[in-house]
Structure formats: structure tokens, C-alpha cells
Amino acid sequence: MERIIEIKGYYRETAFKLAVLKLKQYASLWYENLKRTRALKGKSKIKTWVKLKKHMDKTFLLATYNQELYLKVTSL
């Protein structure tokens, strides 16, 4: 997703819309639930790819992912 956004030169809102369109199956259901939950809590809508990516990373990546990636890169 990051590569597509960078290569196409999409701006924040366009990148966000593209990312939402690309969500499939569980990720799509998760996003709809996230929207509903945020609305019920009175929080603002997610409108940018950066913010969506932050929520996706928190939900879908293992807690140790960044640490493992760092160790892999530094051990080369």
C-alpha cells in the first residue's frame, strides 16, 4: 500500500480512500466496526492513511513485530 501511495503521489484523503477500498474480508469488517465504535464514543472520523495505518498496525501486527524487524535489519 505504501508503495502505491508513493508511486502514484496520492494525497492524504485519496490515499485513505484507496486503502479503505482495498480492505477485504476481516479487515473490512474490522474497519466498519472501528468507525461505529469511534462514532459511539464521540471521536472524530479517521480521514488519513497515516491514522488508519496506525490503527491497523495496532490491531493486526504482533506486539513484537517492530522489535523483530529491527533485529533482522541490524544483524545483516
DADA-V647263 format. One record per backbone hydrogen bond with DSSP energy under -0.5 kcal/mol. CO is the residue of the C=O (numbers start at 0). NH is the residue of the N-H. Records with the same first field share a line. If there is no record, write none. Layout:
CO = NH ; NH
//
This chain:
0 = 4
1 = 5
2 = 6
3 = 7
4 = 8 ; 9
10 = 14
11 = 15 ; 48
12 = 16
13 = 17
14 = 18
15 = 19
16 = 20
17 = 21
18 = 22
19 = 22
23 = 26 ; 27
24 = 28
25 = 29
26 = 30
27 = 31
28 = 32
29 = 33
30 = 34
31 = 35
32 = 36
33 = 37
34 = 38
35 = 39
36 = 40
37 = 42
38 = 41
44 = 46
47 = 51
48 = 52
49 = 53
50 = 54
51 = 55
52 = 56
53 = 57
54 = 58
55 = 59
56 = 60
61 = 64
63 = 67
64 = 68
65 = 69
66 = 70
67 = 71
68 = 72
69 = 73
70 = 74
72 = 75
//
